[in-house]
Amino acid sequence: MATVRFSKDLQDAIVKNAENMFNKQINAARDNLNATWGDRIYEIIHRKYIPAMNALPMCFFSETSNMKVSKINGKDVGGLECKLTSTRPVPNTLPKDVPAKNRDYHGYELVGDEWDEIALEIEEYRNNIKAVAQKKTNFVNAVKEVITAHATLSPALKMWPPLWDLIPEDYKDRHRQVVEREKKEVVVNVDLGTLTATVVAHKLTR
């Protein structure tokens, strides 16, 4: 096998591949939104005014297909977008007596005890995402420790064979190359037969 050194490019490529292993898990955790959140948030915010809003044509309102939330009782939830099951009317400005503050680019800020149940559900959702992210961080850091502990690829693979799956194909090809090392014939100006005979004779006469 050829000697493949851990260049910065190789290290960076391995780390990138290690990170990419978790893309599917992180995307799945982010997509695991509770399908009821959008409608529940809409109903709680607008509950008092829904009958009046439904009695008027949609041209009196803006329309939305999701409820974006920035905070719940002061706690940041990262601009969470919760889809509605259908397009709903929303007032351009919220009345002061609803349990939310007007939305901006980051979404609504939900305020009040009405949000305790949803807040717990959203916290669990966000914790699941954080858990996968932490798992990714731990794995990538461990891979970094393995590859920075060695100057070349071969001993790192002996320590941890699954590293092979994180190595780019071009580096795998280099590693697979058979290197024929030139064998130098060593010549000494002595009679090896005489040396051998002397050792054998010594053994026989001890």
C-alpha positions, -999 to +999 in steps of 0.1 A: +000+000+000+011+035-007+018+060+021-010+086+022-004+115+045-031+133+064-030+166+045-053+194+055-074+187+025-078+151+034-086+159+070-112+185+059-128+160+035-131+134+062-146+158+087-171+170+060-182+134+053-185+128+090-208+158+094-229+148+063-237+115+079-261+133+102-279+155+076-308+131+072-313+127+110-312+165+116-336+172+087-360+145+100-359+160+135-366+195+121-394+182+099-411+165+128-434+194+135-467+187+152-493+192+125-518+206+149-496+235+161-506+260+133-544+257+138-541+256+176-520+288+177-544+305+152-574+295+173-559+307+206-548+340+192-579+349+173-605+329+192-624+360+204-627+375+169-630+344+147-669+347+143-666+383+133-637+376+110-656+348+093-686+370+087-666+394+066-651+388+031-614+379+029-607+412+012-609+429+046-579+409+058-544+396+050-542+359+044-517+334+058-511+296+054-488+293+084-483+307+119-447+318+125-437+321+161-406+339+175-411+336+212-434+320+238-435+340+271-401+355+264-384+322+254-370+322+219-382+293+197-363+302+166-389+315+142-409+283+141-432+280+111-463+260+118-485+253+088-523+258+089-545+232+074-560+259+052-555+296+043-569+318+071-576+355+075-554+375+098-558+412+109-531+436+099-528+446+135-536+424+165-560+438+191-545+444+225-566+419+243-553+388+225-525+365+240-499+375+214-479+405+201-480+416+165-458+395+143-428+408+126-402+392+103-394+367+131-431+358+138-456+362+166-446+365+202-470+344+222-478+357+257-499+341+285-508+309+303-528+297+273-495+286+257-482+263+284-492+231+267-479+241+233-447+255+249-439+221+264-445+204+231-423+228+212-396+225+239-395+187+234-393+192+196-364+216+199-346+193+224-348+164+200-331+186+174-304+196+199-299+159+208-291+150+172-269+180+168-250+171+200-246+135+187-232+149+155-207+171+174-195+142+196-190+120+166-172+146+145-149+155+174-140+118+179-132+114+142-110+145+144-091+130+173-084+098+154-071+115+122-050+141+140-033+114+161-017+100+130+006+114+103-005+088+077-037+070+068-027+034+073-022+034+111-054+054+115-073+027+096-057+000+117-069+018+148-104+024+134-113+005+102-147+022+096-127+054+089-125+039+054-161+049+047-153+086+054-124+088+030-129+104-005-125+079-034-094+096-048-075+091-015-088+055-013-073+049-048-039+063-036-040+041-005-047+010-027-017+016-050+010-010-047+044+006-043+072-016-054+102-007-033+136-012-048+155-040-031+191-031-027+215-061-029+240-058-001+275-071-008+301-078+018+337-088+011+338-118+034+334-156+030+301-163+047+307-200+044+339-197+065+321-176+091+293-203+093+318-231+096+336-213+124+303-208+144+294-245+139+328-257+149+326-236+181+292-251+190+307-286+185+337-280+207+320-263+236 
